[in-house]
Amino acid sequence: MALEGIKRLKEFFASLGIPVTLTGAGIPEGKFDEMARKATEEGPLGQFVKLDKDDVKKIYELAK
């Protein structure tokens, strides 16, 4: 059910012309490393699970 909701939300955003991926928003994959580094400059992100630079980059790669 959750995956169907995600699919429909993406379709809705796309119907409005809203990018649904990072590359769709004009962010090239070559920037992911820099973005991950900047996101974790002051240490890991998160409270429940700590995310380091590599974790953040993997999330960006999934969102490309």
PDB file of N, CA, C and O in Angstrom, chain B, residues numbered from 101:
ATOM      1  N   MET B 101       0.827  -1.185   0.000  1.00  0.00           N
ATOM      2  CA  MET B 101       0.000   0.000   0.000  1.00  0.00           C
ATOM      3  C   MET B 101       0.879   1.261   0.000  1.00  0.00           C
ATOM      4  O   MET B 101       0.595   2.236  -0.695  1.00  0.00           O
ATOM      5  N   ALA B 102       1.934   1.211   0.784  1.00  0.00           N
ATOM      6  CA  ALA B 102       2.816   2.382   0.846  1.00  0.00           C
ATOM      7  C   ALA B 102       3.470   2.650  -0.507  1.00  0.00           C
ATOM      8  O   ALA B 102       3.560   3.800  -0.938  1.00  0.00           O
ATOM      9  N   LEU B 103       3.929   1.589  -1.178  1.00  0.00           N
ATOM     10  CA  LEU B 103       4.569   1.774  -2.485  1.00  0.00           C
ATOM     11  C   LEU B 103       3.593   2.328  -3.508  1.00  0.00           C
ATOM     12  O   LEU B 103       3.975   3.137  -4.353  1.00  0.00           O
ATOM     13  N   GLU B 104       2.342   1.905  -3.443  1.00  0.00           N
ATOM     14  CA  GLU B 104       1.326   2.441  -4.352  1.00  0.00           C
ATOM     15  C   GLU B 104       1.112   3.931  -4.078  1.00  0.00           C
ATOM     16  O   GLU B 104       0.944   4.720  -5.008  1.00  0.00           O
ATOM     17  N   GLY B 105       1.119   4.309  -2.806  1.00  0.00           N
ATOM     18  CA  GLY B 105       0.974   5.721  -2.444  1.00  0.00           C
ATOM     19  C   GLY B 105       2.132   6.553  -2.972  1.00  0.00           C
ATOM     20  O   GLY B 105       1.933   7.662  -3.468  1.00  0.00           O
ATOM     21  N   ILE B 106       3.335   6.019  -2.864  1.00  0.00           N
ATOM     22  CA  ILE B 106       4.516   6.721  -3.382  1.00  0.00           C
ATOM     23  C   ILE B 106       4.403   6.879  -4.895  1.00  0.00           C
ATOM     24  O   ILE B 106       4.666   7.952  -5.437  1.00  0.00           O
ATOM     25  N   LYS B 107       4.013   5.808  -5.567  1.00  0.00           N
ATOM     26  CA  LYS B 107       3.862   5.850  -7.033  1.00  0.00           C
ATOM     27  C   LYS B 107       2.862   6.917  -7.448  1.00  0.00           C
ATOM     28  O   LYS B 107       3.117   7.692  -8.371  1.00  0.00           O
ATOM     29  N   ARG B 108       1.734   6.954  -6.770  1.00  0.00           N
ATOM     30  CA  ARG B 108       0.696   7.933  -7.128  1.00  0.00           C
ATOM     31  C   ARG B 108       1.130   9.361  -6.820  1.00  0.00           C
ATOM     32  O   ARG B 108       0.813  10.285  -7.569  1.00  0.00           O
ATOM     33  N   LEU B 109       1.856   9.542  -5.717  1.00  0.00           N
ATOM     34  CA  LEU B 109       2.343  10.879  -5.379  1.00  0.00           C
ATOM     35  C   LEU B 109       3.336  11.359  -6.441  1.00  0.00           C
ATOM     36  O   LEU B 109       3.292  12.517  -6.858  1.00  0.00           O
ATOM     37  N   LYS B 110       4.231  10.466  -6.876  1.00  0.00           N
ATOM     38  CA  LYS B 110       5.175  10.825  -7.936  1.00  0.00           C
ATOM     39  C   LYS B 110       4.439  11.192  -9.220  1.00  0.00           C
ATOM     40  O   LYS B 110       4.790  12.161  -9.893  1.00  0.00           O
ATOM     41  N   GLU B 111       3.426  10.416  -9.547  1.00  0.00           N
ATOM     42  CA  GLU B 111       2.642  10.712 -10.747  1.00  0.00           C
ATOM     43  C   GLU B 111       1.936  12.060 -10.626  1.00  0.00           C
ATOM     44  O   GLU B 111       1.858  12.817 -11.594  1.00  0.00           O
ATOM     45  N   PHE B 112       1.423  12.353  -9.435  1.00  0.00           N
ATOM     46  CA  PHE B 112       0.747  13.631  -9.207  1.00  0.00           C
ATOM     47  C   PHE B 112       1.732  14.787  -9.369  1.00  0.00           C
ATOM     48  O   PHE B 112       1.441  15.761 -10.062  1.00  0.00           O
ATOM     49  N   PHE B 113       2.910  14.679  -8.723  1.00  0.00           N
ATOM     50  CA  PHE B 113       3.912  15.731  -8.852  1.00  0.00           C
ATOM     51  C   PHE B 113       4.308  15.915 -10.316  1.00  0.00           C
ATOM     52  O   PHE B 113       4.419  17.043 -10.797  1.00  0.00           O
ATOM     53  N   ALA B 114       4.519  14.804 -11.019  1.00  0.00           N
ATOM     54  CA  ALA B 114       4.898  14.876 -12.435  1.00  0.00           C
ATOM     55  C   ALA B 114       3.803  15.565 -13.251  1.00  0.00           C
ATOM     56  O   ALA B 114       4.103  16.318 -14.177  1.00  0.00           O
ATOM     57  N   SER B 115       2.535  15.310 -12.912  1.00  0.00           N
ATOM     58  CA  SER B 115       1.438  15.940 -13.660  1.00  0.00           C
ATOM     59  C   SER B 115       1.416  17.454 -13.448  1.00  0.00           C
ATOM     60  O   SER B 115       0.879  18.194 -14.272  1.00  0.00           O
ATOM     61  N   LEU B 116       1.999  17.906 -12.344  1.00  0.00           N
ATOM     62  CA  LEU B 116       2.091  19.337 -12.058  1.00  0.00           C
ATOM     63  C   LEU B 116       3.381  19.951 -12.593  1.00  0.00           C
ATOM     64  O   LEU B 116       3.597  21.158 -12.488  1.00  0.00           O
ATOM     65  N   GLY B 117       4.235  19.104 -13.168  1.00  0.00           N
ATOM     66  CA  GLY B 117       5.509  19.587 -13.679  1.00  0.00           C
ATOM     67  C   GLY B 117       6.569  19.744 -12.611  1.00  0.00           C
ATOM     68  O   GLY B 117       7.577  20.415 -12.832  1.00  0.00           O
ATOM     69  N   ILE B 118       6.356  19.132 -11.453  1.00  0.00           N
ATOM     70  CA  ILE B 118       7.309  19.209 -10.350  1.00  0.00           C
ATOM     71  C   ILE B 118       8.295  18.049 -10.483  1.00  0.00           C
ATOM     72  O   ILE B 118       7.868  16.902 -10.615  1.00  0.00           O
ATOM     73  N   PRO B 119       9.601  18.317 -10.452  1.00  0.00           N
ATOM     74  CA  PRO B 119      10.580  17.231 -10.550  1.00  0.00           C
ATOM     75  C   PRO B 119      10.410  16.237  -9.395  1.00  0.00           C
ATOM     76  O   PRO B 119      10.119  16.627  -8.264  1.00  0.00           O
ATOM     77  N   VAL B 120      10.592  14.971  -9.694  1.00  0.00           N
ATOM     78  CA  VAL B 120      10.457  13.944  -8.666  1.00  0.00           C
ATOM     79  C   VAL B 120      11.774  13.221  -8.388  1.00  0.00           C
ATOM     80  O   VAL B 120      11.818  12.281  -7.595  1.00  0.00           O
ATOM     81  N   THR B 121      12.835  13.664  -9.040  1.00  0.00           N
ATOM     82  CA  THR B 121      14.171  13.126  -8.794  1.00  0.00           C
ATOM     83  C   THR B 121      15.156  14.281  -8.707  1.00  0.00           C
ATOM     84  O   THR B 121      14.859  15.399  -9.127  1.00  0.00           O
ATOM     85  N   LEU B 122      16.320  14.001  -8.161  1.00  0.00           N
ATOM     86  CA  LEU B 122      17.342  15.051  -8.082  1.00  0.00           C
ATOM     87  C   LEU B 122      17.821  15.460  -9.468  1.00  0.00           C
ATOM     88  O   LEU B 122      17.970  16.650  -9.745  1.00  0.00           O
ATOM     89  N   THR B 123      18.062  14.488 -10.339  1.00  0.00           N
ATOM     90  CA  THR B 123      18.499  14.838 -11.692  1.00  0.00           C
ATOM     91  C   THR B 123      17.384  15.544 -12.452  1.00  0.00           C
ATOM     92  O   THR B 123      17.654  16.398 -13.296  1.00  0.00           O
ATOM     93  N   GLY B 124      16.135  15.196 -12.161  1.00  0.00           N
ATOM     94  CA  GLY B 124      15.006  15.882 -12.775  1.00  0.00           C
ATOM     95  C   GLY B 124      14.929  17.332 -12.348  1.00  0.00           C
ATOM     96  O   GLY B 124      14.379  18.175 -13.057  1.00  0.00           O
ATOM     97  N   ALA B 125      15.495  17.618 -11.164  1.00  0.00           N
ATOM     98  CA  ALA B 125      15.533  18.988 -10.651  1.00  0.00           C
ATOM     99  C   ALA B 125      16.781  19.727 -11.128  1.00  0.00           C
ATOM    100  O   ALA B 125      17.042  20.858 -10.717  1.00  0.00           O
ATOM    101  N   GLY B 126      17.557  19.064 -12.012  1.00  0.00           N
ATOM    102  CA  GLY B 126      18.737  19.720 -12.561  1.00  0.00           C
ATOM    103  C   GLY B 126      20.000  19.550 -11.739  1.00  0.00           C
ATOM    104  O   GLY B 126      20.981  20.257 -11.967  1.00  0.00           O
ATOM    105  N   ILE B 127      19.996  18.628 -10.786  1.00  0.00           N
ATOM    106  CA  ILE B 127      21.182  18.385  -9.967  1.00  0.00           C
ATOM    107  C   ILE B 127      21.929  17.184 -10.549  1.00  0.00           C
ATOM    108  O   ILE B 127      21.426  16.062 -10.489  1.00  0.00           O
ATOM    109  N   PRO B 128      23.108  17.400 -11.107  1.00  0.00           N
ATOM    110  CA  PRO B 128      23.844  16.290 -11.723  1.00  0.00           C
ATOM    111  C   PRO B 128      24.420  15.345 -10.670  1.00  0.00           C
ATOM    112  O   PRO B 128      24.725  15.751  -9.549  1.00  0.00           O
ATOM    113  N   GLU B 129      24.562  14.080 -11.054  1.00  0.00           N
ATOM    114  CA  GLU B 129      25.106  13.080 -10.137  1.00  0.00           C
ATOM    115  C   GLU B 129      26.488  13.464  -9.616  1.00  0.00           C
ATOM    116  O   GLU B 129      26.862  13.089  -8.505  1.00  0.00           O
ATOM    117  N   GLY B 130      27.230  14.198 -10.403  1.00  0.00           N
ATOM    118  CA  GLY B 130      28.568  14.621  -9.992  1.00  0.00           C
ATOM    119  C   GLY B 130      28.577  15.520  -8.762  1.00  0.00           C
ATOM    120  O   GLY B 130      29.628  15.711  -8.150  1.00  0.00           O
ATOM    121  N   LYS B 131      27.445  16.066  -8.394  1.00  0.00           N
ATOM    122  CA  LYS B 131      27.348  16.954  -7.221  1.00  0.00           C
ATOM    123  C   LYS B 131      27.018  16.199  -5.938  1.00  0.00           C
ATOM    124  O   LYS B 131      27.118  16.769  -4.851  1.00  0.00           O
ATOM    125  N   PHE B 132      26.622  14.917  -6.042  1.00  0.00           N
ATOM    126  CA  PHE B 132      26.155  14.176  -4.871  1.00  0.00           C
ATOM    127  C   PHE B 132      27.213  14.080  -3.772  1.00  0.00           C
ATOM    128  O   PHE B 132      26.898  14.197  -2.588  1.00  0.00           O
ATOM    129  N   ASP B 133      28.477  13.864  -4.171  1.00  0.00           N
ATOM    130  CA  ASP B 133      29.530  13.743  -3.169  1.00  0.00           C
ATOM    131  C   ASP B 133      29.700  15.052  -2.409  1.00  0.00           C
ATOM    132  O   ASP B 133      29.800  15.056  -1.182  1.00  0.00           O
ATOM    133  N   GLU B 134      29.733  16.148  -3.130  1.00  0.00           N
ATOM    134  CA  GLU B 134      29.865  17.472  -2.498  1.00  0.00           C
ATOM    135  C   GLU B 134      28.663  17.760  -1.590  1.00  0.00           C
ATOM    136  O   GLU B 134      28.822  18.277  -0.484  1.00  0.00           O
ATOM    137  N   MET B 135      27.474  17.426  -2.061  1.00  0.00           N
ATOM    138  CA  MET B 135      26.272  17.667  -1.263  1.00  0.00           C
ATOM    139  C   MET B 135      26.301  16.839   0.020  1.00  0.00           C
ATOM    140  O   MET B 135      25.938  17.337   1.085  1.00  0.00           O
ATOM    141  N   ALA B 136      26.731  15.578  -0.074  1.00  0.00           N
ATOM    142  CA  ALA B 136      26.806  14.713   1.100  1.00  0.00           C
ATOM    143  C   ALA B 136      27.845  15.233   2.089  1.00  0.00           C
ATOM    144  O   ALA B 136      27.632  15.210   3.301  1.00  0.00           O
ATOM    145  N   ARG B 137      28.973  15.701   1.554  1.00  0.00           N
ATOM    146  CA  ARG B 137      30.021  16.259   2.418  1.00  0.00           C
ATOM    147  C   ARG B 137      29.514  17.480   3.172  1.00  0.00           C
ATOM    148  O   ARG B 137      29.723  17.615   4.377  1.00  0.00           O
ATOM    149  N   LYS B 138      28.844  18.368   2.441  1.00  0.00           N
ATOM    150  CA  LYS B 138      28.325  19.583   3.076  1.00  0.00           C
ATOM    151  C   LYS B 138      27.230  19.265   4.096  1.00  0.00           C
ATOM    152  O   LYS B 138      27.134  19.923   5.133  1.00  0.00           O
ATOM    153  N   ALA B 139      26.409  18.261   3.803  1.00  0.00           N
ATOM    154  CA  ALA B 139      25.315  17.905   4.711  1.00  0.00           C
ATOM    155  C   ALA B 139      25.834  17.366   6.040  1.00  0.00           C
ATOM    156  O   ALA B 139      25.165  17.476   7.068  1.00  0.00           O
ATOM    157  N   THR B 140      27.037  16.781   6.011  1.00  0.00           N
ATOM    158  CA  THR B 140      27.571  16.166   7.224  1.00  0.00           C
ATOM    159  C   THR B 140      28.810  16.884   7.761  1.00  0.00           C
ATOM    160  O   THR B 140      29.573  16.316   8.542  1.00  0.00           O
ATOM    161  N   GLU B 141      29.003  18.114   7.346  1.00  0.00           N
ATOM    162  CA  GLU B 141      30.176  18.880   7.801  1.00  0.00           C
ATOM    163  C   GLU B 141      30.266  18.957   9.324  1.00  0.00           C
ATOM    164  O   GLU B 141      31.358  18.907   9.890  1.00  0.00           O
ATOM    165  N   GLU B 142      29.145  19.076   9.964  1.00  0.00           N
ATOM    166  CA  GLU B 142      29.146  19.234  11.420  1.00  0.00           C
ATOM    167  C   GLU B 142      28.878  17.923  12.142  1.00  0.00           C
ATOM    168  O   GLU B 142      28.544  17.913  13.327  1.00  0.00           O
ATOM    169  N   GLY B 143      29.027  16.817  11.423  1.00  0.00           N
ATOM    170  CA  GLY B 143      28.842  15.508  12.028  1.00  0.00           C
ATOM    171  C   GLY B 143      27.691  14.757  11.385  1.00  0.00           C
ATOM    172  O   GLY B 143      27.012  15.268  10.494  1.00  0.00           O
ATOM    173  N   PRO B 144      27.484  13.535  11.852  1.00  0.00           N
ATOM    174  CA  PRO B 144      26.429  12.699  11.278  1.00  0.00           C
ATOM    175  C   PRO B 144      25.049  13.322  11.450  1.00  0.00           C
ATOM    176  O   PRO B 144      24.809  14.110  12.364  1.00  0.00           O
ATOM    177  N   LEU B 145      24.143  12.943  10.536  1.00  0.00           N
ATOM    178  CA  LEU B 145      22.755  13.402  10.589  1.00  0.00           C
ATOM    179  C   LEU B 145      21.900  12.339  11.260  1.00  0.00           C
ATOM    180  O   LEU B 145      22.247  11.159  11.245  1.00  0.00           O
ATOM    181  N   GLY B 146      20.798  12.747  11.839  1.00  0.00           N
ATOM    182  CA  GLY B 146      19.823  11.797  12.367  1.00  0.00           C
ATOM    183  C   GLY B 146      19.897  11.622  13.865  1.00  0.00           C
ATOM    184  O   GLY B 146      20.907  11.919  14.503  1.00  0.00           O
ATOM    185  N   GLN B 147      18.813  11.135  14.402  1.00  0.00           N
ATOM    186  CA  GLN B 147      18.727  10.869  15.831  1.00  0.00           C
ATOM    187  C   GLN B 147      18.672   9.370  16.112  1.00  0.00           C
ATOM    188  O   GLN B 147      19.442   8.860  16.927  1.00  0.00           O
ATOM    189  N   PHE B 148      17.770   8.670  15.444  1.00  0.00           N
ATOM    190  CA  PHE B 148      17.590   7.239  15.668  1.00  0.00           C
ATOM    191  C   PHE B 148      18.736   6.450  15.048  1.00  0.00           C
ATOM    192  O   PHE B 148      19.339   5.595  15.697  1.00  0.00           O
ATOM    193  N   VAL B 149      19.029   6.745  13.787  1.00  0.00           N
ATOM    194  CA  VAL B 149      20.150   6.134  13.076  1.00  0.00           C
ATOM    195  C   VAL B 149      21.035   7.264  12.575  1.00  0.00           C
ATOM    196  O   VAL B 149      20.563   8.166  11.883  1.00  0.00           O
ATOM    197  N   LYS B 150      22.295   7.219  12.916  1.00  0.00           N
ATOM    198  CA  LYS B 150      23.236   8.251  12.481  1.00  0.00           C
ATOM    199  C   LYS B 150      23.657   7.989  11.037  1.00  0.00           C
ATOM    200  O   LYS B 150      24.046   6.877  10.682  1.00  0.00           O
ATOM    201  N   LEU B 151      23.573   9.022  10.221  1.00  0.00           N
ATOM    202  CA  LEU B 151      23.933   8.927   8.812  1.00  0.00           C
ATOM    203  C   LEU B 151      25.208   9.707   8.567  1.00  0.00           C
ATOM    204  O   LEU B 151      25.272  10.911   8.816  1.00  0.00           O
ATOM    205  N   ASP B 152      26.228   9.007   8.073  1.00  0.00           N
ATOM    206  CA  ASP B 152      27.473   9.701   7.726  1.00  0.00           C
ATOM    207  C   ASP B 152      27.451  10.085   6.247  1.00  0.00           C
ATOM    208  O   ASP B 152      26.450   9.885   5.558  1.00  0.00           O
ATOM    209  N   LYS B 153      28.553  10.630   5.775  1.00  0.00           N
ATOM    210  CA  LYS B 153      28.633  11.122   4.394  1.00  0.00           C
ATOM    211  C   LYS B 153      28.281  10.038   3.384  1.00  0.00           C
ATOM    212  O   LYS B 153      27.539  10.295   2.436  1.00  0.00           O
ATOM    213  N   ASP B 154      28.799   8.842   3.573  1.00  0.00           N
ATOM    214  CA  ASP B 154      28.527   7.755   2.627  1.00  0.00           C
ATOM    215  C   ASP B 154      27.057   7.365   2.616  1.00  0.00           C
ATOM    216  O   ASP B 154      26.496   7.073   1.560  1.00  0.00           O
ATOM    217  N   ASP B 155      26.428   7.359   3.797  1.00  0.00           N
ATOM    218  CA  ASP B 155      24.997   7.042   3.880  1.00  0.00           C
ATOM    219  C   ASP B 155      24.168   8.080   3.128  1.00  0.00           C
ATOM    220  O   ASP B 155      23.245   7.741   2.387  1.00  0.00           O
ATOM    221  N   VAL B 156      24.512   9.344   3.330  1.00  0.00           N
ATOM    222  CA  VAL B 156      23.782  10.429   2.683  1.00  0.00           C
ATOM    223  C   VAL B 156      23.946  10.347   1.167  1.00  0.00           C
ATOM    224  O   VAL B 156      22.987  10.551   0.422  1.00  0.00           O
ATOM    225  N   LYS B 157      25.164  10.047   0.715  1.00  0.00           N
ATOM    226  CA  LYS B 157      25.405   9.928  -0.729  1.00  0.00           C
ATOM    227  C   LYS B 157      24.579   8.781  -1.319  1.00  0.00           C
ATOM    228  O   LYS B 157      24.039   8.910  -2.417  1.00  0.00           O
ATOM    229  N   LYS B 158      24.479   7.673  -0.603  1.00  0.00           N
ATOM    230  CA  LYS B 158      23.676   6.543  -1.084  1.00  0.00           C
ATOM    231  C   LYS B 158      22.200   6.947  -1.238  1.00  0.00           C
ATOM    232  O   LYS B 158      21.532   6.534  -2.186  1.00  0.00           O
ATOM    233  N   ILE B 159      21.711   7.745  -0.309  1.00  0.00           N
ATOM    234  CA  ILE B 159      20.315   8.232  -0.393  1.00  0.00           C
ATOM    235  C   ILE B 159      20.164   9.102  -1.636  1.00  0.00           C
ATOM    236  O   ILE B 159      19.190   8.969  -2.377  1.00  0.00           O
ATOM    237  N   TYR B 160      21.123   9.987  -1.862  1.00  0.00           N
ATOM    238  CA  TYR B 160      21.066  10.827  -3.070  1.00  0.00           C
ATOM    239  C   TYR B 160      21.070   9.969  -4.330  1.00  0.00           C
ATOM    240  O   TYR B 160      20.339  10.243  -5.281  1.00  0.00           O
ATOM    241  N   GLU B 161      21.906   8.922  -4.328  1.00  0.00           N
ATOM    242  CA  GLU B 161      21.976   8.062  -5.508  1.00  0.00           C
ATOM    243  C   GLU B 161      20.644   7.334  -5.733  1.00  0.00           C
ATOM    244  O   GLU B 161      20.254   7.104  -6.878  1.00  0.00           O
ATOM    245  N   LEU B 162      19.958   6.975  -4.671  1.00  0.00           N
ATOM    246  CA  LEU B 162      18.640   6.352  -4.804  1.00  0.00           C
ATOM    247  C   LEU B 162      17.590   7.330  -5.334  1.00  0.00           C
ATOM    248  O   LEU B 162      16.599   6.937  -5.949  1.00  0.00           O
ATOM    249  N   ALA B 163      17.842   8.620  -5.073  1.00  0.00           N
ATOM    250  CA  ALA B 163      16.893   9.654  -5.493  1.00  0.00           C
ATOM    251  C   ALA B 163      17.257  10.276  -6.832  1.00  0.00           C
ATOM    252  O   ALA B 163      16.642  11.261  -7.241  1.00  0.00           O
ATOM    253  N   LYS B 164      18.236   9.723  -7.513  1.00  0.00           N
ATOM    254  CA  LYS B 164      18.648  10.320  -8.793  1.00  0.00           C
ATOM    255  C   LYS B 164      17.626   9.999  -9.799  1.00  0.00           C
ATOM    256  O   LYS B 164      17.754  10.396 -10.957  1.00  0.00           O
TER     257      LYS B 164
END
